[in-house]
């Protein structure tokens, strides 16, 4: 499919008298789209144009599906009760293995597709040797889907042989459950998280887990606090000193899995053009929520990544309405509700602008920004579309757009 045909197709797909789609596009991406990109001997310029083009096409795809979803929801009294899980596994270099884990969430042991379940995205990072699989399902289906994926990952990934540049303690390192919309409460997700932990430790002998967020009752400690307590941030944590909430002491093969429930967390990574990790850590500290003047909900690490430094951010959703409705670029801060309570999160553009400013003050430029998965609104909209069309392997549809 040519770019021109694809754009026409998607605009026709989204066409509606009440639907207006507005996009921001760089000049290089526009030249790429209309077929007038000049030949250049500079490979990176060509790569940049292609990258902008792919981002633009992805924006069209996501926005068109989102608009269709919003119109559809206007005609129904209630959407599906959906839960998202951004499953983190300690493998990325063996892509087929990671896809096998993703498929385990969608298909049962006989190869039949599970109703009410889809995988929206698979994000692989070879340097970190870590993948994030975005699973969304109806709440009555989420435990079975996530548990099946975790069991498959434990059978395929040996943590004792793991090598990668990202901190990790488990072959299945993180299992966070997020409510997608008013219909699901945080306590509902906590109940399902505990069911996943119980099922995993029973069905895969030797696995163990700790709880975080609302699943960590009664303390409700956040993920960053639990990881710090357990030594997750240390290069060689003392695993014998770890006391899991469920299961035996961590074993070398499986390690320790974090399982919990919280408002949606977005992963936003900004790469700065330096190998100076000390400089990167100073930038990370400046934007961290706990620092005066930092960004709300932002938990951050500076990590060496592909010959540069990545400012890797977990962007937590914060209760209440944002004090500043507009970000540093004038972009509104996204808001949503859980159980009648308003939540908001910092836009990726605001984080990127702050990092660029701080790094620039030390003579360092940024190289790019990567959003792992989707924002809460995008995740809900794409899941509604995937489930209404009966598409379990939705990540393959996403991949076609990027090719």
SULRASUL-V990847 format. One line per field, one symbol per residue. burial: # if it has 16 or more other ideal C-beta (glycine too) atoms within 10 Angstrom, else .. A space follows every 50 residues. Layout:
# SULRASUL-V990847
burial=???
This chain:
# SULRASUL-V990847
burial=.....##..#...#.............##..##...#........#.##. ###..##..##########.........##############....###. #######......#.##########.#############.########## ####.##.#..#.##################.####.############# #..#..##########...#####.##..###....#.#..#.####..# #..###################.#....###.##.####....####### ###.#..###########...#....##....####.#....######.# ######.##....#.#..#.#################...#####.##.. #..
